[in-house]
Amino acid sequence: MIFQNIISKIKESGKIAILSHIMPDGDSIGSSLALYNALKKYGKDVRFILDDEIPTIYGFLEGSDRVREPGQFEHFDTVLVLDCGDVERLGKSSLYLNGNYVINIDHHISNKEFGSLNLVDTGSAASGEIIYDLIKSLDIGMDRGICECLYTAIVTDTGQFQYSNTTSRTHQIVGDLIDSGVNVSLMFERIYQNNSKEKIVLMKTALSTLEFFHNDATSCISLSLEQMKEANALDEDTDGIINLARDIGCVEVAMFLKEIEPGIIKVGLRSKKKADVAAVALRFGGGGHVHAAGCTVHGTIAEVKEKMLDAVAEELR
């Protein structure tokens, strides 16, 4: 019923805004650009507004050069918020929620359902899967540009189909995207074999901070603002660095602590089997999935590390 209501609302709307979260990832960008391109094709006056720059690695996606920064308040018939669990994560873009009809589309279990309509499908591996269904239901032709955006959303949020959120339906959707023109080897090269020199240097720095706790069940790496500056790295260069701590045989929970401002630490959490890192993140006002979550905590790296380790220890018990 909610899905059909969303379809109806989109059809009757002329002017539409698409919003997603700060520090965007492959799913937020891919699903948003897929819907942006599809709705443009559908004849809508649509804008993708983002309170952050699109990481360089996703610059090849169709429509990435037409993303707008938030400005003054503007009225839209519908505001679609994708892949975002709460209003705070929208940054300055949240101003477009006031007085506009909001449709909240997400797959995170921690979503706070802040929309006029809320479609939160926790069974979907990525928001890109939900957007795929939406575009199909609107009967919009799936050209290669749209398909590449959707493929990016799904392949990144499933860890190249390695994570437990990957389902048979995930592969069915991807199969359709490939049949519609996605070149898998080219996409892999663009997304995974296109790292900057600065990112590799940053990986080296991050590994130098690697520590183990809880009988080696927990690993932790960190990066300070000073280390980021020394590596001449951008924020986007930290994407995927947590995997260095996670992909160790004995590790169940990996933590990545990144200083984003003096006294403010962004925490990434990953787990492999039983540990629910979303529950850990929720204790600090964050959220996410059972095996992939995050939060932002005030304090120094050392102070935040101690708090997070205590919370992880409780979860491991």
Salt bridges, closest charged atoms under 4 A:
GLU12 OE2 - LYS9 NZ 3.58
ASP25 OD1 - HIS21 NE2 3.61
ASP27 OD2 - HIS107 NE2 3.31
ASP45 OD2 - ARG47 NH2 3.92
ASP65 OD1 - ARG66 NH1 3.59
GLU74 OE2 - LYS15 NZ 2.82
GLU74 OE2 - ARG47 NH1 2.30
ASP83 OD2 - HIS21 NE2 3.23
ASP83 OD1 - HIS107 NE2 3.35
ASP83 OD1 - HIS108 ND1 3.85
ASP106 OD1 - HIS108 ND1 2.67
ASP133 OD1 - ARG169 NH2 2.21
ASP143 OD2 - LYS41 NZ 3.12
GLU148 OE2 - ARG190 NH1 3.53
ASP157 OD2 - HIS107 NE2 3.14
ASP176 OD2 - LYS136 NZ 3.16
GLU211 OE1 - LYS305 NZ 2.48
ASP235 OD1 - LYS258 NZ 2.72
ASP247 OD1 - ARG246 NE 2.75
GLU314 OE1 - ARG283 NH1 3.23
